[in-house]
Amino acid sequence: MSTATQGSGAMANAAGPALHQKVLDSLGEAIASGELAPGRRLTLDEIQQKYGISRTLARDIMQVLESMNVVYSRRRVGIVVQEPAHWNVFDPKLVRWRLASERRAEQYSSLTELRIAVEPIAAAGAARRASSAERSRLAGLAAELRQYGEAGDLELFLAADIAFHRLLLNSCGNEMFSALDSMVEEVLTSRTRQGLMPFHPSPEALRAHEEVAAAVASGDARTAETSMHRILNEVRNAMGLE
């Protein structure tokens, strides 16, 4: 095989996952926004022609959407967009698509309410059950949040914020809370990417993260829970959510 042929094959292989993701995101966002409304029938031929992809790739993408319960398929009926009540709303991909749509305010409200219900209890659980290494790492992340927040470096702040909240969820000892870590990551990422984060996070938010970390380090579950409530109430107020 010639070098040119090898290079062409490598490019095709590299483009495969990227093309799959691009088409999946396009269809997912169209469904999440309501552009493809519940009851809308889709065909593999339609998807092939619209996106210029193979039938195999179109089928693979529809299988992903079906696994998320946003579409279903029936013989002699085809592929049909599901009612939102059937969607796997905890899937991080669907969270991202909904936050990219014009209905993002509703999604932010729902997700913030979920975080208020879960993360304070997770913080209390971390205070009771986190390992010494996890307690130390959480304190380090709180320090990074202050450093990057005061410097106005939103990208590094985002990375530290994601790590902070994921660590809390994963160290609380509740596997159901831990399963929400990727969903929370999507919320934090979308808020920053959509310009909904202040250039300098509020001093109250930075202090509350430090208080959570200190309470977890000392095993003070009540203070950890209260301080996490304060973080999420600040998020709700900053975004004007009811």
C-alpha atoms as one frame of an Amber mdcrd trajectory, in Angstrom:
protein
   0.000   0.000   0.000   1.341   3.443  -0.913   2.034   6.143   1.645  -0.742
   8.266   0.122  -3.241   5.413   0.431  -2.218   4.752   4.022  -2.630   8.441
   4.863  -6.063   8.536   3.243  -7.169   5.489   5.227  -5.906   6.975   8.487
  -7.821  10.196   7.820 -11.001   8.243   7.108 -10.661   6.294  10.346 -10.003
   9.480  12.320 -13.029  11.160  10.761 -15.324   8.263  11.646 -15.861   8.969
  15.371 -15.921  12.723  14.751 -18.596  12.394  12.051 -20.598  10.007  14.237
 -20.526  12.541  17.092 -21.388  15.469  14.816 -24.476  13.784  13.370 -25.519
  12.404  16.768 -25.282  15.884  18.306 -27.217  17.434  15.407 -30.089  14.969
  15.718 -30.015  15.029  19.513 -30.166  18.818  19.654 -33.010  18.864  17.110
 -35.005  16.465  19.265 -34.159  18.212  22.548 -35.182  21.610  21.126 -38.482
  20.314  19.740 -37.462  20.893  16.131 -38.030  17.165  15.704 -41.207  16.918
  17.744 -42.577  13.841  19.532 -44.282  11.554  17.043 -42.049  12.661  14.164
 -41.058   9.666  12.029 -37.504   9.314  10.780 -36.016   6.918   8.280 -32.469
   5.737   7.738 -32.715   6.906   4.117 -33.664  10.424   5.269 -30.734  10.568
   7.690 -28.310   9.198   5.092 -29.318  11.789   2.537 -29.409  14.745   4.930
 -25.994  14.118   6.436 -24.284  12.298   3.583 -23.409   9.269   5.698 -23.530
   5.515   5.225 -26.515   3.409   6.206 -24.378   1.626   8.794 -23.469   4.922
  10.461 -27.072   6.135  10.347 -28.206   2.888  12.009 -25.516   3.143  14.694
 -26.555   6.707  15.531 -30.226   5.780  15.786 -29.315   2.914  18.103 -27.596
   5.381  20.420 -30.670   7.603  20.433 -32.893   4.593  21.038 -30.721   3.530
  24.008 -31.434   6.972  25.501 -35.183   6.511  24.933 -35.449   9.653  22.824
 -36.617   7.567  19.855 -38.129   4.124  19.430 -38.347   1.848  16.407 -41.116
  -0.510  15.324 -41.441  -2.739  12.291 -43.627  -1.194   9.601 -43.640   2.053
  11.598 -40.012   3.140  11.491 -38.116   5.336  13.928 -40.277   7.683  15.991
 -39.330  10.522  18.334 -40.465   9.740  21.884 -42.410  11.969  24.246 -40.017
  13.707  26.698 -41.560  11.752  29.597 -39.757   8.653  28.274 -36.322  10.255
  27.806 -33.346   9.199  29.897 -32.990  12.723  31.276 -29.926  11.823  33.374
 -27.832  10.941  30.321 -25.040  13.551  30.073 -25.423  13.773  26.286 -29.101
  14.635  26.607 -28.313  17.148  29.344 -25.829  18.831  26.978 -28.328  18.890
  24.112 -31.087  20.348  26.264 -28.752  23.032  27.600 -27.830  23.943  24.015
 -31.478  24.457  23.046 -33.789  27.442  23.446 -35.342  25.554  26.361 -32.147
  25.808  28.371 -33.756  27.907  31.133 -36.155  25.075  31.988 -33.299  22.588
  31.985 -31.071  24.757  34.183 -33.949  25.137  36.632 -34.599  21.380  36.793
 -30.917  20.520  37.123 -30.292  23.128  39.806 -33.210  21.790  41.839 -31.764
  18.287  41.480 -28.338  19.495  42.585 -29.874  21.247  45.607 -31.582  17.990
  46.561 -28.470  15.811  46.110 -25.189  17.653  46.557 -25.656  18.921  50.142
 -26.407  15.341  51.250 -23.406  14.159  49.232 -21.217  16.726  51.017 -22.442
  15.437  54.370 -21.719  11.886  53.221 -18.216  12.866  52.173 -17.632  14.357
  55.619 -18.494  10.970  57.110 -16.922   8.601  54.594 -14.221  10.248  52.430
 -10.710   8.857  52.664  -7.886  11.020  54.022  -6.540  11.391  50.477  -9.949
  12.562  49.209 -10.276  15.078  52.063  -6.832  16.463  51.281  -7.551  16.648
  47.549 -10.834  18.498  48.167  -9.019  21.128  50.235  -6.469  21.525  47.452
  -9.226  22.014  44.882 -10.906  24.656  47.047  -7.590  26.528  47.139  -7.322
  26.251  43.335 -10.846  27.616  42.959  -9.903  30.719  44.946  -6.658  31.157
  43.004  -8.245  30.820  39.555 -11.434  32.645  40.530  -9.579  35.708  41.800
  -7.353  35.625  38.704 -10.387  35.496  36.401  -9.145  32.344  34.652 -12.484
  30.737  33.888 -11.075  27.705  32.059  -8.854  26.632  34.949 -11.616  27.550
  37.384 -14.020  25.314  35.453 -11.606  22.370  35.536 -11.125  22.746  39.301
 -14.866  23.213  39.879 -15.690  20.040  37.938 -13.060  18.107  39.887 -14.384
  19.494  43.194 -17.999  18.499  42.611 -17.127  15.141  41.057 -14.931  14.306
  44.025 -17.718  15.134  46.474 -20.177  12.923  44.615 -17.674  10.076  44.306
 -16.482  10.173  47.918 -19.872  10.351  49.628 -20.416   6.594  49.743 -23.667
   6.648  47.738 -23.321   4.968  44.344 -26.507   6.598  43.034 -25.138  10.063
  43.765 -21.802   9.077  42.208 -23.611   8.178  38.979 -24.612  11.852  38.590
 -21.045  13.156  38.333 -20.942  13.372  34.518 -24.312  15.109  34.461 -23.060
  17.748  36.920 -19.951  18.178  34.768 -22.153  18.981  31.763 -24.068  21.593
  33.774 -20.906  23.317  34.970 -19.356  23.200  31.491 -22.445  24.548  29.735
 -22.814  27.404  32.203 -19.254  28.533  31.465 -19.396  27.962  27.690 -22.638
  29.946  27.420 -21.160  32.942  29.242 -23.360  32.496  32.307 -20.447  32.499
  34.737 -19.182  35.846  36.077 -15.623  36.695  35.068 -14.733  36.664  38.766
 -16.818  34.201  40.830 -18.363  35.820  43.892 -16.313  35.874  47.112 -19.240
  34.174  48.851 -19.080  31.221  46.443 -15.318  30.864  46.857 -15.628  31.010
  50.629 -18.454  28.458  50.641 -16.339  25.979  48.650 -13.553  26.404  51.190
 -16.023  25.864  54.036 -17.300  22.653  52.424 -13.740  21.373  52.029 -12.833
  22.293  55.621 -15.989  20.649  56.983 -15.320  17.464  55.000 -11.719  17.446
  56.226 -12.846  17.720  59.855 -15.745  15.286  59.517 -18.365  17.980  60.204
 -21.296  16.659  58.160 -23.770  19.341  59.217 -21.525  22.247  58.182 -20.595
  20.497  54.929 -24.287  20.142  54.061 -25.129  23.733  55.034 -22.206  25.187
  53.091 -23.081  23.197  49.977 -26.634  24.503  50.214 -25.172  28.003  50.200
 -23.142  27.286  47.040 -26.183  26.035  45.155 -28.489  28.785  46.396 -25.923
  31.276  45.083 -26.048  29.489  41.706 -29.844  29.652  41.671 -29.867  33.357
  42.546 -27.100  34.229  40.084 -29.035  32.598  37.241 -32.346  34.156  38.237
 -33.999  30.773  38.723 -37.181  30.459  40.754
